[in-house]
């Protein structure tokens, strides 16, 4: 999960990402020979990387914290089930090399036969950050698993944009090499979900490719009719990176949701050699755990509302980092500047609809140090989504005043 040091790159070009989205489910035509339905996201995913062994105490804590997908071994699946959690299975047999040895392949078949009927199983963990040269072997394994157990995801996590050409296995500048990496992954591996990690918070500054990466993943997922998951920073593992505070992690949660992510994951939950995270080695929750008790549930509620919609545009009112597209003057939703708090980082405004008409907007306060007010204006009376209750309120006026905590986002829609 931790990348080798990559040189900082200046990016001078990027194509605006304004095309239509997807309903973010897999096609049932991939159901395989078992007749089972293909894996679907269902409830938006909240998970983590590098956590404790899954005993009852750990599982109870994760459920309390709003996590719903946990890493586990085969013998830990019943623990996940007892706590209403989905399991991401880890096993050494889940490797392309297994298919090259008859005895190992038989063991894999036996493993699949045992676990595919387990109620808690949701996905098989395959690998992390593969180079493009590994894609053919991974594609064979993904197809093998899909044929025998189409109801469960074969999960692979990808590099971020700041991986170098050697790591990606592709050539060119940042955008060219990463776009080709994603294209090859989708075409060769045929995944059920796009997952990537991007760690933004260095000591003294932020990585300037966060929104570039988010936009490129969203576009690749949209083009392939796939959901996507963002692994975000919750700790430090090296002197060059800082421990994110609760406001900064809230910002990561809501910007991911605003771009249409159907999954969020945190690096790390708890792991030796890391500072920060969600719990200490003895299981004691950190302050971040208590923030995520709320933020994780808000992510699930917000992503659930956006799941059947299409992302029609992602705009930044002030930021001009790579991947940031200005809000058009004729946008279906805009901010009343006289009634909104002016901040150097401004707001993220993403618009969604069931077709080509923008009827939903997500507004995120990109200042993760200070609360802000955003008055959003639409073409019809606006309702505001309340994640805690799952209800919509308002709907009398064409504008809605949003009080946003640092890094927080809220969803509005034209009155139904």
PAKE-351260 format. One line per 4 residues: their letters; for each residue y, x, z of C-alpha. Coordinates in nm, 2 decimals, m for minus. Each point is the difference from the previous one (the first is absolute). Example, Ala and Ser with C-alpha at 12.3 -4.5 7.8 and 13.67 -1.06 7.14 Angstrom:
2
as = m0.45:1.23:0.78 ~ 0.34:0.14:m0.07
END
This chain:
416
xxxx = 0.00:0.00:0.00 ~ 0.24:0.29:0.06 ~ 0.12:0.15:m0.32 ~ 0.05:0.37:m0.06
xxxx = 0.36:0.09:m0.02 ~ 0.16:m0.12:m0.32 ~ 0.33:0.13:m0.13 ~ 0.30:m0.23:0.00
xxxx = 0.07:m0.14:m0.34 ~ 0.32:m0.13:m0.15 ~ m0.06:m0.31:m0.21 ~ 0.25:m0.08:m0.28
xxxx = m0.16:m0.29:m0.17 ~ m0.19:m0.32:0.10 ~ m0.07:m0.32:m0.19 ~ 0.12:m0.32:0.18
xxxx = m0.29:m0.20:0.13 ~ 0.08:m0.36:m0.07 ~ m0.31:m0.15:m0.17 ~ m0.20:m0.30:0.12
xxxx = m0.26:0.02:0.28 ~ m0.34:m0.14:0.09 ~ m0.17:m0.23:0.24 ~ m0.18:0.30:0.14
xxxx = m0.36:m0.10:0.00 ~ m0.30:0.13:m0.19 ~ m0.16:m0.17:m0.29 ~ m0.32:m0.18:0.09
xxxx = m0.15:0.12:m0.33 ~ m0.07:0.33:0.18 ~ m0.24:m0.18:0.23 ~ m0.30:0.21:m0.10
xxxx = m0.37:m0.09:m0.02 ~ m0.02:m0.14:0.36 ~ 0.20:m0.31:m0.09 ~ 0.23:0.06:0.29
xxxx = 0.37:m0.05:m0.04 ~ 0.21:0.31:m0.05 ~ 0.20:0.15:0.29 ~ 0.34:m0.14:0.06
xxxx = 0.28:0.11:0.23 ~ 0.01:m0.33:0.19 ~ 0.21:0.05:0.31 ~ 0.23:0.29:m0.06
xxxx = m0.14:0.33:0.14 ~ 0.13:0.18:0.31 ~ m0.19:0.32:0.07 ~ 0.04:0.37:0.09
xxxx = m0.13:0.34:m0.07 ~ m0.16:0.22:0.26 ~ m0.08:m0.21:0.31 ~ m0.24:0.00:0.29
xxxx = m0.37:m0.08:0.00 ~ m0.03:m0.38:m0.03 ~ m0.11:m0.11:0.35 ~ 0.10:m0.34:0.15
xxxx = 0.31:0.14:0.17 ~ 0.13:0.16:m0.32 ~ m0.08:m0.31:m0.20 ~ 0.17:m0.23:0.25
xxxx = 0.31:0.22:m0.01 ~ 0.01:m0.01:m0.38 ~ m0.03:m0.37:m0.01 ~ 0.28:m0.04:0.25
xxxx = 0.21:0.23:m0.21 ~ m0.03:m0.22:m0.31 ~ m0.25:0.23:m0.18 ~ m0.27:m0.18:m0.20
xxxx = m0.19:0.28:m0.19 ~ m0.16:0.27:0.21 ~ m0.19:0.31:m0.09 ~ m0.36:0.00:0.11
xxxx = m0.36:0.12:m0.03 ~ m0.29:m0.23:m0.08 ~ m0.09:m0.04:0.37 ~ 0.37:m0.09:0.08
xxxx = 0.02:m0.30:m0.24 ~ m0.12:m0.24:0.28 ~ 0.28:0.12:0.22 ~ 0.25:m0.08:m0.27
xxxx = m0.15:m0.34:m0.04 ~ 0.02:m0.08:0.37 ~ 0.38:0.06:m0.01 ~ 0.07:m0.18:m0.33
xxxx = 0.06:0.31:m0.19 ~ m0.10:0.11:m0.35 ~ m0.19:0.33:m0.04 ~ 0.07:0.29:m0.24
xxxx = m0.34:0.18:0.00 ~ m0.03:0.38:0.01 ~ m0.33:0.16:m0.10 ~ m0.08:0.34:m0.16
xxxx = m0.21:m0.18:m0.26 ~ 0.32:m0.15:m0.15 ~ 0.05:0.29:m0.23 ~ m0.04:0.05:m0.38
xxxx = m0.25:0.28:0.08 ~ m0.24:m0.26:0.15 ~ m0.06:m0.15:m0.35 ~ m0.13:0.34:m0.13
xxxx = m0.30:0.01:0.24 ~ m0.27:m0.26:m0.01 ~ m0.08:0.02:0.37 ~ 0.37:m0.03:0.10
xxxx = 0.05:m0.28:m0.24 ~ m0.28:m0.19:0.16 ~ 0.16:0.05:0.34 ~ 0.33:m0.13:m0.13
xxxx = m0.18:m0.31:m0.14 ~ m0.16:m0.06:0.34 ~ 0.34:0.04:0.17 ~ 0.16:m0.25:m0.24
xxxx = m0.28:m0.25:0.06 ~ 0.05:0.02:0.37 ~ 0.37:m0.03:0.03 ~ 0.11:m0.22:m0.29
xxxx = m0.10:m0.31:0.20 ~ 0.18:0.12:0.31 ~ 0.28:m0.25:0.07 ~ 0.25:0.27:0.10
xxxx = m0.04:0.22:m0.30 ~ 0.30:0.00:m0.23 ~ m0.01:0.34:m0.18 ~ m0.17:0.33:m0.06
xxxx = 0.20:0.32:0.05 ~ m0.05:0.24:m0.29 ~ 0.25:0.28:0.01 ~ 0.36:0.11:0.06
xxxx = 0.24:0.15:m0.25 ~ m0.23:0.09:m0.29 ~ 0.12:0.20:m0.29 ~ m0.03:m0.15:m0.35
xxxx = m0.30:0.22:m0.07 ~ m0.20:m0.20:0.26 ~ 0.07:m0.33:m0.16 ~ m0.31:m0.03:m0.23
xxxx = m0.24:0.06:0.30 ~ 0.20:m0.24:0.21 ~ 0.00:m0.26:m0.27 ~ m0.38:0.01:m0.02
xxxx = m0.03:m0.05:0.38 ~ 0.25:m0.28:0.00 ~ m0.19:m0.17:m0.28 ~ m0.33:0.05:0.18
xxxx = 0.13:m0.15:0.32 ~ 0.16:m0.29:m0.19 ~ m0.32:m0.09:m0.18 ~ m0.20:m0.01:0.33
xxxx = 0.27:m0.14:0.23 ~ 0.30:m0.14:m0.19 ~ 0.13:m0.19:0.31 ~ 0.11:0.32:0.17
xxxx = 0.27:0.25:m0.11 ~ m0.07:0.37:m0.09 ~ 0.31:0.16:0.16 ~ 0.16:0.31:m0.13
xxxx = 0.34:0.13:0.11 ~ 0.23:0.19:m0.24 ~ 0.26:0.28:0.02 ~ 0.37:m0.07:0.02
xxxx = 0.26:0.11:m0.27 ~ 0.07:0.32:0.17 ~ m0.35:0.14:m0.06 ~ 0.01:0.28:m0.25
xxxx = m0.15:0.01:m0.34 ~ m0.31:0.19:0.12 ~ m0.06:m0.26:0.27 ~ 0.05:m0.29:m0.23
xxxx = m0.20:0.15:m0.29 ~ 0.27:m0.10:m0.24 ~ 0.30:0.18:m0.16 ~ 0.37:m0.06:m0.04
xxxx = 0.30:m0.08:0.22 ~ m0.04:m0.22:0.31 ~ 0.02:m0.33:m0.18 ~ m0.21:0.10:m0.30
xxxx = m0.28:0.17:0.20 ~ m0.02:m0.28:0.26 ~ 0.01:m0.28:m0.26 ~ m0.29:0.17:m0.19
xxxx = m0.19:0.05:0.33 ~ 0.02:m0.37:0.07 ~ m0.09:m0.10:m0.36 ~ m0.31:0.22:0.01
xxxx = m0.10:m0.13:0.34 ~ 0.02:m0.37:m0.11 ~ m0.16:0.06:m0.34 ~ m0.29:0.22:0.12
xxxx = m0.07:m0.11:0.35 ~ 0.08:m0.37:m0.04 ~ 0.09:m0.05:0.37 ~ 0.04:m0.33:0.18
xxxx = 0.32:0.12:0.18 ~ 0.26:0.27:m0.04 ~ 0.06:0.19:0.33 ~ 0.23:0.31:0.04
xxxx = 0.17:0.19:0.28 ~ 0.36:0.11:0.02 ~ 0.15:0.17:0.30 ~ 0.38:m0.02:m0.02
xxxx = 0.14:0.13:0.33 ~ 0.05:0.38:0.01 ~ 0.20:0.18:0.27 ~ 0.37:m0.05:m0.07
xxxx = m0.04:m0.20:m0.32 ~ m0.21:m0.26:m0.19 ~ m0.21:0.06:m0.30 ~ 0.19:m0.14:m0.30
xxxx = m0.30:m0.13:m0.19 ~ m0.10:m0.28:0.23 ~ 0.13:m0.28:m0.22 ~ m0.10:0.18:m0.32
xxxx = m0.36:0.00:0.13 ~ 0.01:m0.36:0.12 ~ 0.14:m0.12:m0.34 ~ m0.26:0.20:m0.20
xxxx = m0.29:m0.12:0.20 ~ 0.13:m0.36:m0.02 ~ 0.03:0.02:m0.37 ~ m0.35:0.16:m0.05
xxxx = m0.15:m0.27:0.22 ~ 0.18:m0.27:m0.19 ~ m0.11:0.13:m0.34 ~ m0.36:0.02:0.12
xxxx = 0.01:m0.34:0.18 ~ m0.09:0.17:0.33 ~ 0.14:m0.02:0.36 ~ 0.13:0.31:0.16
xxxx = 0.02:0.16:0.35 ~ 0.25:0.25:0.13 ~ m0.10:0.26:0.27 ~ 0.31:0.08:0.19
xxxx = 0.10:0.27:0.25 ~ m0.05:m0.08:0.38 ~ m0.04:0.36:0.13 ~ 0.07:0.36:m0.07
xxxx = m0.26:0.28:m0.05 ~ 0.22:0.29:m0.10 ~ 0.34:0.14:0.12 ~ 0.17:m0.10:m0.33
xxxx = m0.06:m0.38:0.06 ~ 0.15:m0.22:0.27 ~ m0.16:m0.27:0.21 ~ 0.14:m0.33:m0.13
xxxx = 0.15:m0.23:0.25 ~ m0.06:m0.38:0.02 ~ 0.30:m0.08:m0.22 ~ m0.11:0.24:m0.27
xxxx = m0.36:m0.14:0.00 ~ 0.14:m0.35:m0.02 ~ 0.19:0.11:m0.31 ~ m0.32:0.12:m0.16
xxxx = m0.18:m0.32:0.08 ~ 0.27:m0.23:m0.15 ~ 0.08:0.21:m0.31 ~ m0.38:0.00:m0.08
xxxx = m0.02:m0.38:0.05 ~ 0.32:m0.05:m0.21 ~ m0.16:0.18:m0.30 ~ m0.30:m0.23:0.02
xxxx = m0.25:0.23:0.19 ~ m0.31:m0.19:0.12 ~ m0.09:0.27:0.24 ~ 0.16:0.23:0.25
xxxx = m0.16:0.30:0.17 ~ 0.13:0.25:0.25 ~ m0.07:0.38:0.03 ~ m0.11:0.03:0.27
xxxx = m0.13:m0.24:0.26 ~ m0.12:0.29:0.22 ~ m0.13:0.34:m0.10 ~ m0.01:0.36:0.15
xxxx = 0.28:0.23:m0.13 ~ 0.24:m0.29:m0.05 ~ 0.31:m0.10:0.20 ~ 0.11:m0.36:0.01
xxxx = m0.24:m0.26:m0.15 ~ m0.09:m0.34:0.14 ~ m0.21:0.11:0.30 ~ m0.05:0.32:0.21
xxxx = m0.34:0.17:0.01 ~ m0.09:m0.19:0.32 ~ 0.07:m0.33:m0.17 ~ 0.34:m0.06:0.16
xxxx = 0.23:m0.18:m0.25 ~ 0.32:0.18:m0.11 ~ 0.33:m0.19:m0.04 ~ m0.09:m0.04:m0.37
xxxx = m0.30:m0.21:0.09 ~ 0.22:m0.26:0.16 ~ 0.24:m0.01:m0.29 ~ m0.30:m0.05:m0.24
xxxx = m0.13:m0.29:0.20 ~ 0.29:m0.19:m0.15 ~ 0.05:0.18:m0.33 ~ m0.37:m0.01:m0.11
xxxx = m0.01:m0.38:0.05 ~ 0.33:m0.04:m0.19 ~ m0.14:0.22:m0.28 ~ m0.31:m0.22:m0.03
xxxx = 0.22:m0.32:0.00 ~ 0.25:0.13:m0.25 ~ m0.26:0.16:m0.24 ~ m0.20:m0.33:0.02
xxxx = 0.30:m0.19:m0.13 ~ 0.05:0.25:m0.28 ~ m0.37:0.03:m0.10 ~ 0.00:m0.28:m0.26
xxxx = 0.34:0.10:m0.14 ~ 0.11:0.25:m0.27 ~ 0.25:0.28:0.08 ~ 0.28:m0.05:m0.25
xxxx = 0.23:0.28:0.11 ~ 0.07:0.25:0.28 ~ 0.37:0.10:0.05 ~ 0.21:0.22:0.23
xxxx = 0.35:m0.10:0.09 ~ 0.11:0.36:0.09 ~ m0.28:0.26:m0.01 ~ m0.04:0.20:m0.32
xxxx = m0.30:0.21:0.07 ~ m0.27:0.03:m0.27 ~ m0.16:m0.34:m0.06 ~ 0.31:m0.19:0.13
xxxx = 0.13:m0.26:m0.25 ~ 0.34:m0.16:0.06 ~ 0.03:m0.37:0.06 ~ 0.12:m0.16:m0.32
xxxx = 0.32:m0.20:m0.01 ~ m0.18:m0.30:m0.13 ~ m0.30:0.01:0.24 ~ m0.14:m0.33:0.11
xxxx = 0.06:0.11:0.36 ~ 0.29:0.21:0.12 ~ 0.17:0.10:0.32 ~ 0.34:m0.13:0.11
xxxx = 0.17:0.33:0.08 ~ 0.27:m0.16:0.20 ~ m0.26:m0.15:0.23 ~ m0.24:0.30:0.01
xxxx = 0.01:0.32:0.20 ~ 0.09:0.29:m0.22 ~ m0.23:0.30:0.07 ~ m0.05:0.33:m0.20
xxxx = m0.36:m0.08:m0.07 ~ 0.06:m0.37:m0.08 ~ m0.27:m0.25:m0.06 ~ m0.32:m0.04:m0.20
xxxx = m0.02:m0.33:m0.19 ~ m0.33:m0.09:m0.17 ~ m0.04:m0.32:m0.19 ~ m0.32:m0.19:m0.07
xxxx = m0.11:m0.32:m0.17 ~ m0.31:m0.18:m0.12 ~ 0.11:0.04:m0.36 ~ 0.31:0.16:m0.15
xxxx = 0.25:m0.18:0.23 ~ 0.10:0.19:0.31 ~ m0.04:m0.25:0.29 ~ m0.07:0.23:0.29
xxxx = 0.19:0.31:0.13 ~ m0.09:0.25:0.27 ~ 0.30:0.19:0.15 ~ m0.05:0.31:0.20
xxxx = 0.25:0.19:0.21 ~ m0.05:0.36:m0.12 ~ 0.20:0.14:0.29 ~ m0.27:0.08:0.25
xxxx = 0.25:0.10:0.27 ~ 0.22:m0.31:0.02 ~ m0.03:m0.37:m0.02 ~ 0.17:m0.17:m0.29
xxxx = 0.10:m0.35:m0.13 ~ m0.09:m0.10:m0.35 ~ 0.13:m0.33:m0.15 ~ m0.22:m0.07:m0.30
xxxx = 0.11:m0.25:m0.27 ~ m0.23:m0.18:m0.24 ~ 0.03:m0.25:m0.28 ~ m0.14:m0.28:0.22
xxxx = m0.01:m0.09:0.37 ~ m0.18:0.28:0.19 ~ m0.28:m0.02:0.26 ~ m0.08:0.29:0.24
xxxx = m0.35:0.09:0.09 ~ m0.09:0.04:0.37 ~ m0.30:0.24:0.02 ~ m0.08:m0.09:0.36
xxxx = m0.05:m0.37:m0.07 ~ m0.08:0.02:m0.37 ~ 0.26:m0.26:m0.07 ~ 0.31:m0.02:m0.22
xxxx = 0.33:m0.12:0.13 ~ 0.35:m0.08:m0.14 ~ 0.03:m0.12:m0.36 ~ 0.34:m0.16:0.03
xxxx = 0.22:0.27:m0.16 ~ m0.03:0.25:m0.29 ~ 0.05:0.28:0.24 ~ m0.18:0.13:0.31
xxxx = 0.12:0.23:0.27 ~ m0.27:0.25:0.09 ~ 0.03:0.20:0.33 ~ m0.21:0.31:m0.06
xxxx = m0.12:0.26:0.25 ~ m0.01:0.36:m0.11 ~ m0.24:0.02:m0.29 ~ m0.09:m0.37:0.01
xxxx = m0.04:m0.24:m0.29 ~ 0.00:m0.37:m0.04 ~ m0.11:m0.24:m0.27 ~ 0.19:m0.29:m0.15
xxxx = m0.08:m0.25:m0.27 ~ 0.16:m0.27:m0.20 ~ m0.07:m0.33:0.18 ~ m0.34:m0.15:m0.10
END
